[in-house]
């Protein structure tokens, strides 16, 4: 199984979308600053996951969530989650 996931920075207006076969491990890597792309934006919260049957489908869905429409939906999800905190 592969997963498409989205994480949101708690300190800045930043959402990152990626794919992995282990969401927990990947989130820890982002929070520890092991990714150059996301290190300046940590800490993160997981705002979205989507399970996919294989890497190809996960890549297709990742591209959607990185598109303008997908990012708008993720911003709405993030805003809803953060408004409850």
N, C-alpha and C positions, 0 to 999 in steps of 0.2 A: 504494500500500500504506500502511496505517496500522498502528501498533504500540501495544499496551498495554504499559506498562513499570512496574516497581516499583523504587524506590531505597530504600536503608536508610542512615540516618545512622550514621557510624562512632563518633560521640561520645555519642549519645543514643538512647533507645529510641523510634525514630520511623521509620515506613515511609510513603512517599508513592507513590501510584498515579496515573498519568496516561496520556494518549494523545498520539501525535505521528506525523508522517510522517518524522521524522529523529531517531532515538534518540541518536546521538552528539552532535548539536547541542544537544539538549534536556538531556542530562546535563551538558554544559559550562555551559549557562545556570544550572542548579541549583547547580553547584559554584562558579560565580562570584558567586552571591548575587543573581542578576537576578530571582528569584521571591520576592516578599514572604512567601509561605506557607512556603517551605522555607529561606530564608536563615539563620534562627537555628540550623538543624540541620546545616549543612554541616560537614565534607565527607561525600560519599555514595559508596556503591558500587552498581552496578547488580546487582540480584539476580534479575530476571525480565523477560523480554520475550515477547510473544505477537504473532504476525503476523496481521493481519486483512485481508480483501479490500477493505473500505471503511470509511468513518468511522462509519456506523450500527452495523455489527457491532462495531467497536472500542469504541464507546460502551456497547453492551450488555455486552461483556466487562469493560470498566472498572468498570461498576456492580457486577458480580459480585465482582471482586477487592477492591472497597471494602467489600463486605458482611462480616458477621461471619465467615462460613465462609471466604471468600476471604482475609481478613486473617489468620486462623489459619494457613492454608496458607502464606502469605507469611512469617509469623513462623517457621514451621518451616524454610522454605527459607533464610531469613536466618541462623537459628541454626546450621544445618548448614554454610553457607558460612563463617561466622565461626569455627566450631570448628576448621576446617581451617587457619586462618591462625595 
